[in-house]
Amino acid sequence: MGPHRTTCRTTCRTTCRTSGGTSHRITGRITRRTAALAAALAAALLAATGTAAAKDIRIAHVYDKTGALEAYAKQTQIGLMMGLEYATGGTMAVNGRKLVVIEKDTQGKPDVAKAQLAAAYSDDGADIAVGPTSSGTALAMLPVAEEYRKVLLVEPAVADSITGDKWNRYIFRTGRNSSQDAIANAVALDKPGVQIATLAQDYAFGRDGVKAFKDALKQAKVVHEEYLPTNTTDFTAGAQRLFDALKDKPGRKVIFIIWAGAGNPFKIADLDPKRYGIEIATGGNILPAMASYKNFPGMEGATYYYFGIPKNPANQWLVANHYNKYKTPPDFFTAGGMASGIALVEALKKTGGATGTEKLIAAMEGMSFDTPKGRMTFRKEDHQAMQSMYHFKIKVDPAFAWGVPELVREIKPDEMQVPIRNKRQ
């Protein structure tokens, strides 16, 4: 046998001849086909992974699902989902990316709220968050949004400090603030010679509300401030202090109530303040709470929302669809939840579905959007939504289980000089 000889040609087919005289044909096409298939598979896996990530926009709703404000929270959740549905035309997607809502329960506790928001951003990969219900829990959540550099859209917590001295640039709010409540209610009560005593809960919502109300008054005078625990059920002692502060005052005398959640401060009417010529006044509330308003026909105040007041396409859709799904009219916080959902979708439309925080902030600052309350605009300075409020007078109608807030007039955003209370960062 001759010496070992190997001949290799770089062609589509290669023949190698060995000492045994055996010829091995190696087909180059097979090698190239295998490489091509591997590359295609890798590309497909990458594309599948990228597509799955791209399709989901993760929205965390961090709210007081259980606790004292559970009734408000439930309405907000319904409204949020309806807002997303309305603004996306029923697709629940923006620019081909699916909207996924993650629910987190704060239990109405600031420490839990803080932990839940952090978990939503870090563990659940939330791109943006909405909530919460209580002003106390909201204030605990603000630094978390700043730490993670993610947008928190506050709805419906009210305290001025949220967009005031505790604000940071990642905070936006569709809900009204204490100043908007106060300025609107001052329209009804700020008259010469009016003496007012306030009754409020002893936490951020109540104290910020009273401060804003006092700031809004130009002619009427606040002669007493009464703060009670949030879980108060017996109002007798507080009512007596209110009566004592007002009963000997000249002119019109009014107890103005700022209250949310459990407890019924309108029980003070059972103690007969009328014997001292004292009236009771307050702002709007959820329909079950407004059942007590039937005892105060002619009472004036201002409200954020009542389903029968705004006349616009978004509210018409909300009322019709809410009746269809739940057999009841939408309530106070349902409208706010819907406004937050619409705001999110409109911002995402402006970014082309991109969820980068800086892109969202740039899109949302100064952004106007149509809600069940009409047009809202995020003020650039503090990200507070400028919006209408409604001056009402209570009418008793046997067809309704609550006192009906009949519209006196719409108080438009440009009529309200809502203070900017933050230091722009």
C-alpha positions as CSV (number, residue, x, y, z in Angstrom):
1,M,0.0,0.0,0.0
2,G,1.3,3.4,-0.9
3,P,2.0,6.1,1.5
4,H,-0.8,8.0,3.3
5,R,-2.3,10.6,1.1
6,T,-5.0,13.1,1.8
7,T,-6.5,15.4,-0.7
8,C,-9.0,18.1,0.3
9,R,-10.7,20.5,-2.0
10,T,-12.7,23.4,-0.8
11,T,-15.8,22.9,-2.9
12,C,-19.4,22.2,-2.2
13,R,-18.3,18.6,-1.8
14,T,-15.0,17.6,-0.3
15,T,-13.3,14.2,-0.9
16,C,-10.7,13.0,1.6
17,R,-8.7,9.9,0.7
18,T,-7.1,8.0,3.5
19,S,-4.6,5.2,3.8
20,G,-7.3,2.7,3.8
21,G,-8.4,3.8,0.5
22,T,-11.8,4.8,1.9
23,S,-13.3,7.9,0.5
24,H,-15.5,10.2,2.8
25,R,-17.7,12.7,1.1
26,I,-18.6,15.7,3.4
27,T,-21.3,17.8,2.0
28,G,-20.7,21.5,2.6
29,R,-24.3,22.2,2.1
30,I,-25.2,20.2,5.2
31,T,-22.7,22.3,7.3
32,R,-24.1,25.5,6.0
33,R,-27.7,24.4,6.4
34,T,-27.1,23.5,10.0
35,A,-25.5,26.8,10.7
36,A,-28.4,28.6,9.0
37,L,-31.0,26.7,11.0
38,A,-29.2,27.4,14.2
39,A,-29.0,31.1,13.4
40,A,-32.7,31.2,12.4
41,L,-33.6,29.4,15.6
42,A,-31.6,31.9,17.7
43,A,-33.2,34.8,15.9
44,A,-36.6,33.4,16.4
45,L,-36.1,32.9,20.1
46,L,-34.7,36.4,20.4
47,A,-37.6,37.8,18.4
48,A,-40.2,35.8,20.5
49,T,-38.6,37.1,23.7
50,G,-38.4,40.7,22.5
51,T,-42.0,40.6,21.2
52,A,-43.4,39.2,24.5
53,A,-41.6,42.0,26.4
54,A,-42.7,44.6,23.9
55,K,-46.3,43.7,24.0
56,D,-46.8,44.2,27.7
57,I,-47.1,47.6,29.3
58,R,-47.3,46.9,33.0
59,I,-49.5,49.2,35.1
60,A,-49.5,48.8,38.8
61,H,-52.7,49.9,40.6
62,V,-51.5,50.3,44.2
63,Y,-54.6,51.3,46.2
64,D,-56.5,50.8,49.4
65,K,-58.4,47.7,48.3
66,T,-59.1,46.9,51.9
67,G,-59.5,49.2,54.9
68,A,-61.5,52.3,55.8
69,L,-61.6,53.6,52.2
70,E,-62.4,50.3,50.5
71,A,-65.6,51.7,48.9
72,Y,-63.7,54.5,47.3
73,A,-61.0,52.2,46.1
74,K,-63.4,49.8,44.5
75,Q,-64.9,52.6,42.4
76,T,-61.5,53.8,41.4
77,Q,-60.5,50.3,40.2
78,I,-63.7,50.0,38.1
79,G,-63.1,53.5,36.7
80,L,-59.4,52.8,35.8
81,M,-60.3,49.7,33.8
82,M,-63.2,51.5,32.1
83,G,-60.9,54.4,31.2
84,L,-58.3,52.1,29.7
85,E,-61.1,50.4,27.7
86,Y,-62.5,53.7,26.5
87,A,-59.3,55.3,25.5
88,T,-58.0,52.2,23.6
89,G,-61.3,51.7,21.8
90,G,-61.7,48.3,23.6
91,T,-58.3,46.9,22.4
92,M,-56.6,47.3,25.8
93,A,-53.4,47.9,23.9
94,V,-51.3,50.9,22.7
95,N,-49.2,50.7,19.5
96,G,-49.5,46.9,19.6
97,R,-48.5,46.6,23.2
98,K,-50.9,45.0,25.6
99,L,-51.9,46.8,28.8
100,V,-51.5,44.6,31.9
101,V,-52.9,45.9,35.2
102,I,-51.3,44.5,38.4
103,E,-53.3,45.1,41.6
104,K,-51.6,45.8,44.9
105,D,-53.4,46.3,48.2
106,T,-52.1,49.0,50.6
107,Q,-54.6,48.1,53.2
108,G,-54.8,51.8,53.9
109,K,-51.5,51.6,55.8
110,P,-48.5,53.9,54.8
111,D,-45.8,51.3,55.5
112,V,-47.6,48.6,53.5
113,A,-48.2,51.1,50.7
114,K,-44.6,52.0,50.5
115,A,-43.6,48.3,50.3
116,Q,-46.2,47.4,47.8
117,L,-45.2,50.2,45.4
118,A,-41.5,49.2,45.7
119,A,-42.5,45.6,44.9
120,A,-44.6,46.7,41.9
121,Y,-41.6,48.5,40.4
122,S,-38.9,46.0,41.3
123,D,-40.5,42.6,41.4
124,D,-43.4,43.0,39.0
125,G,-41.6,45.2,36.5
126,A,-44.3,47.9,36.5
127,D,-43.7,50.7,34.0
128,I,-46.0,53.1,35.7
129,A,-48.2,53.1,38.8
130,V,-51.6,54.5,39.8
131,G,-53.0,55.2,43.2
132,P,-53.6,55.3,46.1
133,T,-56.9,56.2,47.8
134,S,-55.7,57.7,51.1
135,S,-53.6,60.8,51.3
136,G,-51.6,59.3,54.2
137,T,-50.7,56.3,52.1
138,A,-49.9,58.5,49.1
139,L,-47.4,60.6,51.0
140,A,-45.6,57.4,52.0
141,M,-45.4,56.3,48.3
142,L,-44.0,59.5,46.8
143,P,-40.3,58.9,47.8
144,V,-40.6,55.3,46.3
145,A,-41.5,56.7,42.9
146,E,-38.5,59.0,43.1
147,E,-36.2,56.2,44.3
148,Y,-37.1,54.0,41.4
149,R,-37.5,56.9,38.9
150,K,-40.9,55.7,37.8
151,V,-44.1,57.7,37.3
152,L,-46.8,57.5,39.9
153,L,-50.2,58.9,38.8
154,V,-52.0,59.8,42.0
155,E,-55.7,59.1,42.0
156,P,-57.7,59.9,44.1
157,A,-55.7,61.0,47.1
158,V,-56.4,64.7,47.7
159,A,-54.0,66.4,50.1
160,D,-52.3,69.5,48.8
161,S,-48.9,68.3,50.0
162,I,-48.9,65.5,47.4
163,T,-48.3,68.1,44.7
164,G,-47.0,70.6,47.2
165,D,-44.0,70.4,49.6
166,K,-43.8,66.5,49.4
167,W,-43.9,66.5,45.5
168,N,-41.2,65.2,43.2
169,R,-41.0,65.2,39.4
170,Y,-42.2,61.6,39.0
171,I,-45.6,62.5,40.6
172,F,-48.7,63.4,38.5
173,R,-52.3,63.7,39.7
174,T,-55.6,63.4,37.9
175,G,-57.5,63.6,41.2
176,R,-58.5,67.0,42.5
177,N,-56.4,68.5,45.3
178,S,-57.5,70.2,48.6
179,S,-57.1,73.7,47.0
180,Q,-59.5,72.8,44.2
181,D,-62.0,71.5,46.7
182,A,-61.6,74.5,48.9
183,I,-61.8,77.2,46.2
184,A,-64.9,75.6,44.7
185,N,-66.6,75.3,48.1
186,A,-65.7,78.9,48.9
187,V,-67.8,80.0,46.0
188,A,-70.8,78.9,47.9
189,L,-69.9,80.1,51.4
190,D,-67.5,83.0,51.1
191,K,-69.9,85.9,51.8
192,P,-69.5,88.9,54.1
193,G,-70.6,88.2,57.7
194,V,-70.4,84.4,57.4
195,Q,-68.9,82.7,60.5
196,I,-67.5,79.2,59.9
197,A,-66.4,76.3,62.1
198,T,-64.7,73.3,60.3
199,L,-65.0,69.6,61.2
200,A,-62.4,67.4,59.7
201,Q,-60.4,64.2,60.2
202,D,-57.1,64.5,61.9
203,Y,-54.7,63.5,59.1
204,A,-53.3,64.9,55.9
205,F,-56.6,65.0,54.0
206,G,-58.5,66.8,56.7
207,R,-55.7,69.3,57.8
208,D,-54.7,70.1,54.2
209,G,-58.3,70.5,53.3
210,V,-59.0,73.0,56.1
211,K,-55.8,75.0,55.4
212,A,-56.7,75.3,51.7
213,F,-60.3,76.2,52.6
214,K,-59.1,79.0,54.9
215,D,-56.7,80.3,52.3
216,A,-59.5,80.4,49.7
217,L,-61.9,82.5,51.9
218,K,-61.7,86.2,51.3
219,Q,-64.8,87.5,53.3
220,A,-66.1,84.7,55.5
221,K,-64.2,84.0,58.7
222,V,-63.2,80.6,60.2
223,V,-63.6,80.9,64.0
224,H,-62.9,77.3,65.0
225,E,-61.2,74.1,63.7
226,E,-62.3,70.7,65.0
227,Y,-60.2,67.7,64.2
228,L,-61.3,64.2,65.1
229,P,-59.8,60.7,64.7
230,T,-60.5,59.0,61.3
231,N,-62.4,56.2,63.1
232,T,-64.7,58.5,65.1
233,T,-68.3,57.2,65.5
234,D,-69.5,59.4,68.4
235,F,-69.4,63.0,67.4
236,T,-71.2,64.4,70.5
237,A,-68.2,66.1,72.2
238,G,-66.8,67.5,68.9
239,A,-70.3,68.8,68.0
240,Q,-70.6,70.6,71.3
241,R,-67.3,72.4,70.8
242,L,-68.4,73.4,67.4
243,F,-71.8,74.7,68.7
244,D,-70.0,76.6,71.5
245,A,-67.7,78.3,69.0
246,L,-70.5,79.5,66.8
247,K,-73.7,79.9,68.8
248,D,-73.0,83.5,70.1
249,K,-71.6,84.8,66.8
250,P,-73.6,87.3,64.7
251,G,-74.6,86.7,61.1
252,R,-74.8,83.4,59.2
253,K,-73.2,80.5,61.1
254,V,-72.0,77.4,59.3
255,I,-70.3,74.1,60.2
256,F,-68.3,73.0,57.1
257,I,-67.5,69.3,57.1
258,I,-64.4,67.7,55.4
259,W,-64.7,64.0,55.9
260,A,-63.9,60.8,54.0
261,G,-64.5,57.1,54.7
262,A,-66.0,55.6,57.8
263,G,-68.1,57.5,60.3
264,N,-71.1,59.8,59.7
265,P,-70.3,63.3,60.9
266,F,-73.8,64.4,59.8
267,K,-75.0,62.8,63.0
268,I,-74.4,66.2,64.5
269,A,-77.6,67.3,62.9
270,D,-79.4,65.0,65.5
271,L,-78.1,67.3,68.2
272,D,-80.1,70.2,66.7
273,P,-77.7,72.9,65.7
274,K,-80.6,74.8,64.2
275,R,-81.6,75.9,67.7
276,Y,-78.5,78.1,67.5
277,G,-79.2,79.1,64.0
278,I,-76.3,77.0,62.8
279,E,-76.3,75.4,59.3
280,I,-74.3,72.4,58.0
281,A,-72.4,72.5,54.7
282,T,-70.1,70.2,52.8
283,G,-68.8,69.2,49.4
284,G,-69.7,66.2,47.2
285,N,-69.3,62.6,48.2
286,I,-70.2,59.0,47.1
287,L,-73.8,58.3,46.6
288,P,-74.3,56.2,49.8
289,A,-72.8,59.0,51.9
290,M,-75.1,61.5,50.1
291,A,-78.2,59.7,51.5
292,S,-77.8,61.9,54.6
293,Y,-77.9,65.0,52.3
294,K,-81.6,64.5,52.0
295,N,-81.9,65.9,55.5
296,F,-80.4,69.2,54.2
297,P,-82.5,70.4,51.3
298,G,-81.1,73.6,49.8
299,M,-77.6,72.9,51.2
300,E,-74.9,74.4,48.9
301,G,-71.4,73.2,48.2
302,A,-69.1,72.0,45.5
303,T,-68.4,68.6,44.1
304,Y,-65.8,66.9,42.0
305,Y,-68.3,64.8,40.1
306,Y,-71.9,63.7,40.0
307,F,-73.0,61.5,37.1
308,G,-75.9,63.7,36.0
309,I,-73.9,67.0,35.7
310,P,-71.2,66.8,33.0
311,K,-72.4,66.8,29.4
312,N,-69.7,65.3,27.2
313,P,-69.0,62.1,25.2
314,A,-66.7,60.5,27.8
315,N,-69.3,60.9,30.6
316,Q,-72.1,59.7,28.3
317,W,-70.1,56.6,27.6
318,L,-69.3,56.1,31.2
319,V,-72.8,56.4,32.4
320,A,-74.3,54.1,29.7
321,N,-71.6,51.4,30.1
322,H,-71.6,51.5,33.9
323,Y,-75.4,51.1,33.9
324,N,-75.0,48.2,31.5
325,K,-72.4,46.4,33.5
326,Y,-73.3,47.2,37.1
327,K,-77.0,48.4,36.9
328,T,-76.1,51.5,38.8
329,P,-74.8,55.0,37.9
330,P,-71.0,55.6,38.1
331,D,-70.0,57.3,41.3
332,F,-67.7,60.0,42.5
333,F,-64.5,58.0,42.4
334,T,-65.4,56.0,39.3
335,A,-65.0,59.1,37.2
336,G,-61.6,59.8,38.7
337,G,-60.4,56.3,38.0
338,M,-61.6,56.6,34.4
339,A,-59.7,59.9,34.1
340,S,-56.5,58.3,35.2
341,G,-56.9,55.5,32.7
342,I,-57.5,57.9,29.9
343,A,-54.5,60.0,30.9
344,L,-52.2,56.9,30.8
345,V,-53.4,55.9,27.4
346,E,-53.1,59.4,26.0
347,A,-49.5,59.7,27.3
348,L,-48.6,56.3,25.9
349,K,-50.0,57.3,22.5
350,K,-47.8,60.4,22.6
351,T,-44.7,58.3,23.2
352,G,-45.7,55.7,20.6
353,G,-46.1,53.1,23.3
354,A,-42.6,53.8,24.8
355,T,-42.6,53.5,28.6
356,G,-39.3,55.2,29.4
357,T,-39.8,57.5,32.4
358,E,-38.3,60.6,30.8
359,K,-40.4,60.1,27.6
360,L,-43.6,59.7,29.7
361,I,-42.8,62.9,31.8
362,A,-42.1,64.9,28.6
363,A,-45.4,63.6,27.1
364,M,-47.5,64.3,30.3
365,E,-46.3,67.7,31.3
366,G,-48.8,70.2,29.9
367,M,-50.8,67.4,28.3
368,S,-54.6,67.9,27.9
369,F,-57.0,65.0,27.7
370,D,-60.8,64.6,27.7
371,T,-62.4,62.9,30.7
372,P,-65.9,62.3,32.1
373,K,-65.5,65.7,33.8
374,G,-64.5,67.4,30.6
375,R,-61.0,68.5,29.6
376,M,-58.1,68.2,32.1
377,T,-54.6,69.5,31.7
378,F,-51.5,68.5,33.7
379,R,-50.0,71.8,34.9
380,K,-46.3,71.7,34.1
381,E,-45.1,73.3,37.4
382,D,-46.5,70.6,39.8
383,H,-48.3,68.0,37.5
384,Q,-51.6,68.7,39.1
385,A,-54.6,68.2,36.7
386,M,-56.5,71.5,36.2
387,Q,-60.2,70.6,36.0
388,S,-63.7,71.9,36.5
389,M,-65.6,71.7,39.8
390,Y,-69.4,72.0,40.2
391,H,-71.3,74.3,42.5
392,F,-74.4,72.5,43.6
393,K,-77.6,72.9,45.7
394,I,-79.2,69.9,47.2
395,K,-82.6,68.9,46.0
396,V,-84.7,66.1,47.6
397,D,-86.2,63.8,44.9
398,P,-88.2,60.8,46.0
399,A,-86.8,58.9,42.9
400,F,-83.3,58.9,44.4
401,A,-82.0,57.5,47.7
402,W,-79.6,60.4,48.0
403,G,-79.8,64.1,48.1
404,V,-79.5,65.2,44.4
405,P,-76.8,67.9,43.8
406,E,-78.4,70.1,41.2
407,L,-75.9,72.2,39.3
408,V,-75.8,75.8,40.1
409,R,-72.9,76.4,37.8
410,E,-69.7,74.8,36.5
411,I,-66.5,76.4,38.0
412,K,-64.0,76.1,35.2
413,P,-60.2,75.7,35.7
414,D,-59.4,79.2,34.5
415,E,-61.7,80.6,37.2
416,M,-59.7,78.9,40.0
417,Q,-56.4,80.4,41.0
418,V,-55.1,77.1,42.4
419,P,-51.8,77.8,44.3
420,I,-48.6,76.1,43.2
421,R,-47.3,74.8,46.5
422,N,-44.2,72.8,45.5
423,K,-40.6,73.7,44.9
424,R,-39.9,72.6,41.3
425,Q,-37.1,70.0,41.3
